[in-house]
């Protein structure tokens, strides 16, 4: 795990991504996530980039910037919650 300021040029100069397989972006700002995604791709990172988003338009922007997945917090959490309810009612083998 790396905690860093993505706006710090020294961070990008010293970043070595050759040993990384995945990056999870944990910042709140959607524009910042898109910028970091573009920077990672520009620096040759070809692994998986995943982030959370609140809205579809943010997810689309970040994916266009090069992210592989954008987890929609509200809708994906709701789907997960519904799955837990289904399992509680009917078990794990029923669909």
DSSP file (Angstrom, degrees, kcal/mol; ACC not computed):
  #  RESIDUE AA STRUCTURE BP1 BP2  ACC     N-H-->O    O-->H-N    N-H-->O    O-->H-N    TCO  KAPPA ALPHA  PHI   PSI    X-CA   Y-CA   Z-CA
    1    1 A X              0   0    0      0, 0.0     2,-0.5     0, 0.0     0, 0.0   0.000 360.0 360.0 360.0 139.5    0.0    0.0    0.0
    2    2 A X        -     0   0    0      2,-0.1     2,-0.6     0, 0.0     0, 0.0  -0.992 360.0-163.9-126.3 126.6    1.2    3.5   -0.8
    3    3 A X        +     0   0    0     -2,-0.5     2,-0.3     2,-0.0     0, 0.0  -0.952  35.2 145.8-106.2 117.3   -0.2    6.6    0.7
    4    4 A X        -     0   0    0     -2,-0.6     2,-0.8     7,-0.0    -2,-0.1  -0.956  56.3-104.6-149.9 163.0    0.9    9.5   -1.4
    5    5 A X    >   -     0   0    0     -2,-0.3     3,-2.1     1,-0.1     6,-0.2  -0.850  26.6-157.9 -91.2 109.4    0.0   12.9   -2.8
    6    6 A X  T 3  S+     0   0    0     -2,-0.8    -1,-0.1     1,-0.3     6,-0.1   0.619  90.6  60.9 -66.4 -11.9   -0.8   12.3   -6.5
    7    7 A X  T 3  S+     0   0    0      4,-0.0     2,-0.7     5,-0.0    -1,-0.3   0.446  80.4 101.4 -91.6  -1.1   -0.1   16.0   -7.2
    8    8 A X    X>  -     0   0    0     -3,-2.1     4,-1.2     1,-0.2     3,-1.0  -0.757  62.0-155.4 -87.6 113.2    3.5   15.6   -6.0
    9    9 A X  H 3> S+     0   0    0     -2,-0.7     4,-2.2     1,-0.3     5,-0.2   0.825  93.5  61.6 -57.8 -31.6    5.9   15.3   -9.1
   10   10 A X  H 3> S+     0   0    0      1,-0.2     4,-2.0     2,-0.2    -1,-0.3   0.852  98.4  57.4 -64.2 -33.5    8.4   13.5   -6.9
   11   11 A X  H <> S+     0   0    0     -3,-1.0     4,-0.6    -6,-0.2    -1,-0.2   0.946 109.8  43.3 -59.7 -48.1    5.9   10.8   -6.3
   12   12 A X  H  < S+     0   0    0     -4,-1.2     3,-0.5     1,-0.2    -2,-0.2   0.857 112.1  53.3 -69.3 -34.9    5.6   10.1  -10.0
   13   13 A X  H  < S+     0   0    0     -4,-2.2    -1,-0.2     1,-0.2    -2,-0.2   0.858 115.8  39.8 -67.1 -34.6    9.3   10.4  -10.6
   14   14 A X  H  < S+     0   0    0     -4,-2.0     2,-0.4    -5,-0.2    -1,-0.2   0.440  89.2 114.4 -94.6   0.4   10.0    7.8   -8.0
   15   15 A X     <  -     0   0    0     -4,-0.6     2,-0.5    -3,-0.5    -3,-0.0  -0.571  42.5-171.8 -79.5 128.8    7.1    5.4   -8.7
   16   16 A X        +     0   0    0     -2,-0.4     3,-0.3     1,-0.1    -3,-0.0  -0.965   9.4 173.6-120.1 113.1    8.0    2.0  -10.1
   17   17 A X    >   +     0   0    0     -2,-0.5     3,-1.5    26,-0.3    29,-0.2   0.418  51.7  99.7-100.5   0.9    5.0    0.1  -11.2
   18   18 A X  T 3  S+     0   0    0      1,-0.3    -1,-0.2    27,-0.1    26,-0.0   0.758  87.3  45.1 -63.5 -24.3    6.7   -3.0  -12.7
   19   19 A X  T 3  S+     0   0    0     -3,-0.3     2,-0.3     2,-0.0    -1,-0.3   0.459  95.0  98.5 -96.0  -2.6    6.0   -5.1   -9.6
   20   20 A X    <   +     0   0    0     -3,-1.5     3,-0.1     1,-0.1    27,-0.1  -0.657  41.6 178.6 -90.3 141.4    2.4   -4.0   -9.2
   21   21 A X  S    S+     0   0    0      1,-0.4    27,-2.3    -2,-0.3     2,-0.3   0.661  71.4  12.9-106.0 -27.4   -0.5   -6.1  -10.5
   22   22 A X  E     -a   48   0A   0     25,-0.2     2,-0.4     2,-0.0    -1,-0.4  -0.995  55.7-156.4-151.1 151.6   -3.4   -3.8   -9.3
   23   23 A X  E     -a   49   0A   0     25,-2.8    27,-2.7    -2,-0.3     2,-0.5  -1.000   6.3-161.1-129.6 131.3   -4.0   -0.3   -8.1
   24   24 A X  E     -a   50   0A   0     -2,-0.4     2,-0.6    25,-0.2    27,-0.2  -0.966  14.8-144.8-110.8 120.8   -7.1    0.6   -6.0
   25   25 A X  E     +a   51   0A   0     25,-2.5    27,-0.7    -2,-0.5     8,-0.1  -0.758  20.2 177.6 -88.5 122.3   -7.7    4.4   -6.0
   26   26 A X        +     0   0    0     -2,-0.6    -1,-0.1    25,-0.1     2,-0.1   0.274  37.7 112.6-111.3  10.6   -9.1    5.5   -2.6
   27   27 A X        -     0   0    0      2,-0.1    25,-0.2     1,-0.1     6,-0.0  -0.414  62.6-133.8 -82.7 163.9   -9.5    9.2   -3.0
   28   28 A X  S    S+     0   0    0     -2,-0.1     2,-0.4    25,-0.0    -1,-0.1   0.843  76.9  89.5 -84.3 -35.9  -12.8   10.9   -3.0
   29   29 A X     >  -     0   0    0      1,-0.2     4,-1.8     2,-0.1     5,-0.1  -0.510  59.8-157.2 -76.1 120.4  -12.5   13.3   -6.0
   30   30 A X  H  > S+     0   0    0     -2,-0.4     4,-2.0     1,-0.2    -1,-0.2   0.870  93.9  52.0 -65.0 -38.9  -13.6   11.8   -9.3
   31   31 A X  H  > S+     0   0    0      1,-0.2     4,-2.4     2,-0.2    -1,-0.2   0.911 108.6  51.4 -64.5 -41.3  -11.5   14.2  -11.4
   32   32 A X  H  > S+     0   0    0      1,-0.2     4,-2.8     2,-0.2    -1,-0.2   0.888 107.6  53.3 -61.8 -39.0   -8.4   13.3   -9.3
   33   33 A X  H  X S+     0   0    0     -4,-1.8     4,-2.4     2,-0.2    -1,-0.2   0.905 109.5  48.2 -62.7 -41.4   -9.1    9.6   -9.9
   34   34 A X  H  X S+     0   0    0     -4,-2.0     4,-2.4     2,-0.2    -2,-0.2   0.908 112.2  49.1 -65.4 -41.8   -9.2   10.2  -13.7
   35   35 A X  H  X S+     0   0    0     -4,-2.4     4,-2.4     2,-0.2    -2,-0.2   0.935 112.5  47.1 -62.9 -46.6   -6.0   12.2  -13.6
   36   36 A X  H  X S+     0   0    0     -4,-2.8     4,-2.8     2,-0.2    -2,-0.2   0.898 110.7  53.1 -63.4 -40.2   -4.2    9.5  -11.5
   37   37 A X  H  X S+     0   0    0     -4,-2.4     4,-2.3    -5,-0.2    -1,-0.2   0.938 110.5  46.6 -59.8 -47.3   -5.5    6.8  -13.9
   38   38 A X  H  X S+     0   0    0     -4,-2.4     4,-2.7     1,-0.2    -2,-0.2   0.904 112.5  50.9 -61.8 -41.1   -4.1    8.6  -16.9
   39   39 A X  H  X S+     0   0    0     -4,-2.4     4,-2.0     2,-0.2    -2,-0.2   0.917 108.9  50.8 -63.2 -43.7   -0.8    9.2  -15.1
   40   40 A X  H  <>S+     0   0    0     -4,-2.8     5,-2.5     1,-0.2    -2,-0.2   0.938 113.4  44.6 -59.9 -46.3   -0.5    5.5  -14.2
   41   41 A X  H ><5S+     0   0    0     -4,-2.3     3,-1.7     1,-0.2    -2,-0.2   0.898 110.9  54.5 -64.8 -40.0   -1.1    4.5  -17.8
   42   42 A X  H 3<5S+     0   0    0     -4,-2.7    -1,-0.2     1,-0.3    -2,-0.2   0.843 105.5  53.8 -61.4 -34.0    1.3    7.2  -19.0
   43   43 A X  T 3<5S-     0   0    0     -4,-2.0    -1,-0.3    -5,-0.2   -26,-0.3   0.273 127.4 -99.7 -87.2  11.7    4.0    5.7  -16.8
   44   44 A X  T < 5 +     0   0    0     -3,-1.7     2,-0.5     1,-0.3    -3,-0.2   0.542  67.1 154.4  89.9   8.2    3.5    2.3  -18.3
   45   45 A X      < +     0   0    0     -5,-2.5    -1,-0.3    -6,-0.2   -27,-0.1  -0.586  10.2 170.3 -72.5 120.9    1.3    0.6  -15.7
   46   46 A X        +     0   0    0     -2,-0.5    -1,-0.2   -29,-0.2     3,-0.1   0.242  42.7 102.4-115.7  12.2   -0.7   -2.1  -17.5
   47   47 A X  S    S-     0   0    0      1,-0.2     2,-0.3   -30,-0.1   -25,-0.2  -0.008  84.7 -62.6 -79.2-168.6   -2.2   -3.8  -14.5
   48   48 A X  E     -a   22   0A   0    -27,-2.3   -25,-2.8    19,-0.1     2,-0.5  -0.622  43.1-164.4 -84.3 133.2   -5.7   -3.5  -13.1
   49   49 A X  E     +a   23   0A   0     -2,-0.3    19,-2.2   -27,-0.2    20,-1.8  -0.985  14.9 173.2-118.2 123.4   -7.0   -0.1  -11.9
   50   50 A X  E     +ab  24  69A   0    -27,-2.7   -25,-2.5    -2,-0.5     2,-0.3  -0.968   2.4 165.5-131.3 144.6  -10.1   -0.1   -9.8
   51   51 A X  E     -ab  25  70A   0     18,-1.3    20,-3.0    -2,-0.4     2,-0.3  -0.965  32.6-112.8-148.9 165.3  -11.9    2.6   -7.8
   52   52 A X  E     - b   0  71A   0    -27,-0.7     2,-0.3    -2,-0.3    20,-0.2  -0.769  32.7-175.9 -98.9 151.2  -15.2    3.3   -6.2
   53   53 A X  E     - b   0  72A   0     18,-3.0    20,-2.6    -2,-0.3    21,-0.3  -0.955  28.1-147.8-141.2 158.9  -17.6    6.0   -7.5
   54   54 A X  S    S+     0   0    0     -2,-0.3     2,-0.3    18,-0.2    20,-0.2   0.760  81.7  35.6 -94.2 -30.8  -20.9    7.5   -6.4
   55   55 A X  S  > S-     0   0    0      1,-0.1     4,-2.1    19,-0.1     3,-0.3  -0.903  73.7-122.0-132.4 153.2  -22.4    8.1   -9.8
   56   56 A X  H  > S+     0   0    0     -2,-0.3     4,-2.7     1,-0.2     5,-0.2   0.873 111.6  55.2 -57.5 -41.4  -22.5    6.6  -13.3
   57   57 A X  H  > S+     0   0    0      1,-0.2     4,-2.1     2,-0.2    -1,-0.2   0.867 107.8  49.3 -65.9 -34.6  -21.0    9.7  -15.0
   58   58 A X  H  > S+     0   0    0     -3,-0.3     4,-2.4     2,-0.2     5,-0.2   0.924 111.1  50.0 -66.1 -44.1  -18.0    9.6  -12.7
   59   59 A X  H  X S+     0   0    0     -4,-2.1     4,-2.4     1,-0.2    -2,-0.2   0.919 110.7  49.7 -60.5 -44.2  -17.5    5.9  -13.4
   60   60 A X  H  X S+     0   0    0     -4,-2.7     4,-2.5     1,-0.2    -1,-0.2   0.916 110.7  49.9 -60.9 -44.1  -17.7    6.5  -17.1
   61   61 A X  H  X S+     0   0    0     -4,-2.1     4,-1.3     1,-0.2    -1,-0.2   0.915 113.0  45.8 -61.4 -44.0  -15.1    9.4  -16.9
   62   62 A X  H  <>S+     0   0    0     -4,-2.4     5,-2.0     2,-0.2     4,-0.5   0.872 112.2  50.4 -71.4 -37.0  -12.7    7.3  -14.9
   63   63 A X  H ><5S+     0   0    0     -4,-2.4     3,-1.3    -5,-0.2    -1,-0.2   0.900 107.9  53.6 -66.1 -39.8  -13.0    4.3  -17.2
   64   64 A X  H 3<5S+     0   0    0     -4,-2.5    -1,-0.2     1,-0.3    -2,-0.2   0.817 103.4  58.2 -62.8 -28.7  -12.4    6.5  -20.2
   65   65 A X  T 3<5S-     0   0    0     -4,-1.3    -1,-0.3    -5,-0.2    -2,-0.2   0.639 134.9 -86.8 -75.2 -14.0   -9.2    7.6  -18.5
   66   66 A X  T < 5S+     0   0    0     -3,-1.3    -3,-0.2    -4,-0.5   -17,-0.2   0.444  77.8 142.6 125.7   1.3   -8.1    4.0  -18.4
   67   67 A X      < -     0   0    0     -5,-2.0    -1,-0.3     1,-0.1   -17,-0.2  -0.413  41.2-147.9 -71.9 150.5   -9.5    2.3  -15.3
   68   68 A X  S    S+     0   0    0    -19,-2.2     2,-0.3     1,-0.3   -18,-0.2   0.861  76.9  13.5 -84.9 -39.8  -10.7   -1.3  -15.6
   69   69 A X  E     -b   50   0A   0    -20,-1.8   -18,-1.3    -7,-0.1     2,-0.4  -0.989  52.7-165.6-140.5 146.6  -13.5   -1.2  -13.0
   70   70 A X  E     -b   51   0A   0     -2,-0.3     2,-0.6   -20,-0.2   -18,-0.2  -0.920  20.3-146.1-133.2 107.2  -15.4    1.5  -11.2
   71   71 A X  E     -b   52   0A   0    -20,-3.0   -18,-3.0    -2,-0.4     2,-1.0  -0.618  10.5-141.0 -76.7 116.5  -17.4    0.1   -8.3
   72   72 A X  E  >> -b   53   0A   0     -2,-0.6     4,-2.9   -20,-0.2     5,-0.6  -0.715  13.4-154.0 -82.9 106.2  -20.7    2.1   -7.9
   73   73 A X  H  >5S+     0   0    0    -20,-2.6     4,-1.6    -2,-1.0     5,-0.2   0.869  84.3  37.1 -52.4 -52.1  -21.0    2.3   -4.2
   74   74 A X  H  >5S+     0   0    0    -21,-0.3     4,-2.0   -20,-0.2    -1,-0.2   0.954 122.9  38.4 -72.5 -50.3  -24.7    2.7   -3.8
   75   75 A X  H  >5S+     0   0    0      2,-0.2     4,-2.1     1,-0.2    -2,-0.2   0.923 119.5  46.2 -71.0 -42.1  -26.0    0.4   -6.6
   76   76 A X  H  X5S+     0   0    0     -4,-2.9     4,-2.2     1,-0.2    -1,-0.2   0.871 112.9  50.6 -68.7 -35.1  -23.4   -2.3   -6.1
   77   77 A X  H  X<S+     0   0    0     -4,-1.6     4,-2.5    -5,-0.6    -1,-0.2   0.888 109.6  51.8 -66.8 -37.7  -23.9   -2.3   -2.3
   78   78 A X  H  X S+     0   0    0     -4,-2.0     4,-2.4     2,-0.2    -2,-0.2   0.893 109.2  49.4 -64.8 -40.0  -27.6   -2.6   -2.9
   79   79 A X  H  X S+     0   0    0     -4,-2.1     4,-2.1     2,-0.2    -2,-0.2   0.917 112.0  49.0 -64.1 -43.3  -27.1   -5.6   -5.2
   80   80 A X  H  X S+     0   0    0     -4,-2.2     4,-1.9     2,-0.2    -2,-0.2   0.899 110.6  50.3 -62.5 -41.2  -24.8   -7.2   -2.6
   81   81 A X  H  X S+     0   0    0     -4,-2.5     4,-2.0     1,-0.2    -2,-0.2   0.919 109.5  50.5 -63.0 -44.3  -27.4   -6.5    0.2
   82   82 A X  H  X S+     0   0    0     -4,-2.4     4,-2.6     1,-0.2    -1,-0.2   0.878 107.7  54.5 -62.2 -37.6  -30.2   -8.1   -1.9
   83   83 A X  H  X S+     0   0    0     -4,-2.1     4,-2.5     2,-0.2    -1,-0.2   0.902 106.8  50.8 -63.3 -41.0  -28.0  -11.2   -2.5
   84   84 A X  H  X S+     0   0    0     -4,-1.9     4,-2.3     2,-0.2    -1,-0.2   0.894 110.5  49.2 -62.8 -40.0  -27.5  -11.6    1.3
   85   85 A X  H  X S+     0   0    0     -4,-2.0     4,-2.3     2,-0.2     5,-0.2   0.934 110.4  50.4 -64.9 -45.5  -31.3  -11.4    1.7
   86   86 A X  H  X S+     0   0    0     -4,-2.6     4,-3.0     1,-0.2     5,-0.5   0.925 111.9  47.9 -58.6 -45.5  -31.8  -14.0   -1.0
   87   87 A X  H  X S+     0   0    0     -4,-2.5     4,-2.0     1,-0.2    -1,-0.2   0.888 111.0  51.0 -63.0 -39.5  -29.3  -16.3    0.6
   88   88 A X  H  < S+     0   0    0     -4,-2.3    -1,-0.2    -5,-0.2    -2,-0.2   0.870 118.0  38.9 -65.8 -35.9  -30.9  -15.8    4.1
   89   89 A X  H  < S+     0   0    0     -4,-2.3    -2,-0.2    -5,-0.2    -1,-0.2   0.887 136.6  11.9 -80.0 -40.9  -34.3  -16.7    2.7
   90   90 A X  H  < S-     0   0    0     -4,-3.0     3,-0.2     1,-0.3    -3,-0.2   0.485 101.0-115.4-122.6  -6.1  -33.5  -19.5    0.2
   91   91 A X     <  -     0   0    0     -4,-2.0     3,-0.5    -5,-0.5    -1,-0.3  -0.227  40.0 -71.2  89.4 174.9  -29.9  -20.6    0.9
   92   92 A X  S    S+     0   0    0      1,-0.2    -1,-0.2    -4,-0.1    -5,-0.1   0.621 122.6  58.3 -83.6 -14.3  -26.9  -20.4   -1.4
   93   93 A X  S    S+     0   0    0     -3,-0.2     2,-0.4    -6,-0.1    -1,-0.2   0.529  87.0  87.3 -96.0  -5.9  -27.9  -23.1   -3.9
   94   94 A X              0   0    0     -3,-0.5    -4,-0.1    -4,-0.2    -3,-0.0  -0.753 360.0 360.0-101.7 141.9  -31.2  -21.6   -5.1
   95   95 A X              0   0    0     -2,-0.4    -1,-0.1    -5,-0.0    -3,-0.0   0.307 360.0 360.0-137.5 360.0  -31.6  -19.2   -7.9
